[in-house]
Amino acid sequence: MSEATTDGPETLADDASELGAHPLTAQRLAKLERYRAAGIEPYPVGAFAPDVTAAELHADHADLEPGSSTGRVVRVAGRLVGRRDIGKLVFGVLQDETGRIQLFAQRQILGDEDLEGFRDLDIGDWIGVEGEVITTKRGELSVAVARFVLLAKSLRPLPEKWHGLQDVEERHRRRYVDLIVNERARDTAIVRSRIVRELRRAFDRRGFLEVETPVLQIEAGGALARPFVTHHNALDQDMYLRIAEELHLKRLIVGGLGKVYELGRVFRNEGLSPRHNPEFTMLEAYVAYADYHDVMNLVENVIVEVVDEVLGDRLATYQGDTLDFAPPWRRVTMLDAVADVTGVRFELSMDRDAAADLAEDLGIAVDPSWGVGKIVNEVFEEQVERTLVQPTFVYDYPVEISPLARAHRSEPGLTERFELIVAGRELANAFSELNDPLDQRRRFEEQQAARATGDEEAHPIDEDFLRALEYGMPPTGGLGIGVDRLVMLLTDQASIREVILFPAMRPERT
């Protein structure tokens, strides 16, 4: 907005410092006391209710000619984020949750005293304004201030207009400031909400029942990952934050709920990276009488619906690549994908040492405990996954790395499992679910043996889940969609921290 500017750069070196220790905040504290001495409450309750948003004003008056008066009196509220003083006129910029609107304060309407009161406001203050909708001579849609109310006094100045918070750590740590000064951060938060809403609608329309399962669990199962451990004092036992929603959702299938899903937080005690946050959002869904081919179609249809609703286009730009979400998406087995990219053909029936030699020739360091299936998976993740830019279903994964997936109906050593890869990273994981309790017990025991050798991500034996399977679970297809990664794709964000409002952070330096 050309007719308003913000304050200068924030010079507070330490947010934890005493407010009175810095000249800028000391001035605001003094102003706070001055207001109270004059009988002005700087944090009033129920003092003002807006009746329109900035976005609604821009939509309603998009074609208003310069220098126009509408006769429409409105009430707007938000944060003062810009101001320019030219004597008898003071221009302001009000920002609410929908956008910005200019404020036009002039002496002939407000009078000397109230104009000085408006001029005395600080950038960052929350205010309510009542006035007529006009356009300035330059054509800027504005509210001509007839009355204003201080709703909340800001004691810390905002970062400088053009540079904002430049330090990435500070942006994520002080997200409340980032959202004020960074329009893209606000837009990403809004788009994330829309994506979550559309995912729910897609499953609701298909007759799925949304449920909630425990976050605190006696056994952390459903994925190969290291859990967070806590202690329940009343029960005097260690418990785990869930690493997946899977095993409890399958219990519900056993109980006769034929279509269930949960959209919630899961926790994995892993490192921090542009793709990983220890606390993230997963949507898992399970449907009776389905297999992984049915689930493949379900995932494709659901994500296309979300893309259509959120982007309005099946083409999306991600980090310089154009992604085409128009179905049908490519489908390729893991072994074929590895052969296509590396030129090396692995088979699950081949000698383990021969597979290790082939992998090492490709530059993959092989652990002595790995079988052929794990070796092939490492080659895929290190050499192949990053090359799959367009939406691609990679299917038929080795049993060794798929302890909860049904054995392949015709290919020994493989499971009926797929992953959806987009822009070189996993977006969804799904199976024909293993419902044979005896086979599941054998798989758990193999994982337990791996755990005994030091694999902290190996799956534990969940006796209650095995008991549930022993009551009988119908043929079932299941899926998990990484919600944060889907948001990253549809908002063109390279880092998962940009799509999580409050990502995990290292302790603040002192």
Protein Blocks (a to p, Z undefined) as FASTA:
>chain_A
ZZbccddddfbfblkbcfklpfklmmmmmmmmmmmmnopafbbghkbccfbdfklmmmmm
mmgcehiaehiacddddddfbdcdehjaccdddddfkbccdddddfklnommlmmmmmmp
cehiacdddddddddfkopacdddfbdcdfbdcfbdcddfklmpmblklmmmmmmlmmmm
mmklmmmmmmmmmmmmmmmmmmmmnopacddddfbdfbdghiacdddddddfklopacdd
dfbfklmmmmmmmnopabdcddddddddddddfkbcfbdcddddddehiafklmmmmmmm
mmmmmmmmmnopabdceehiacdfbdcdddddfklmmmmmnopacdfkbcfklmmmmmmm
nopacdfkbcfklmmmmmmmmmmmmmmmbgcddehiafklmmkbccdfklghiacddddd
eehiafbdcddddfbfklmmmmmmmmmmmmmnopakbccddfklmmmmmnopaddddddd
dfklmmmmmnopabfklmpmbacdddddZZ
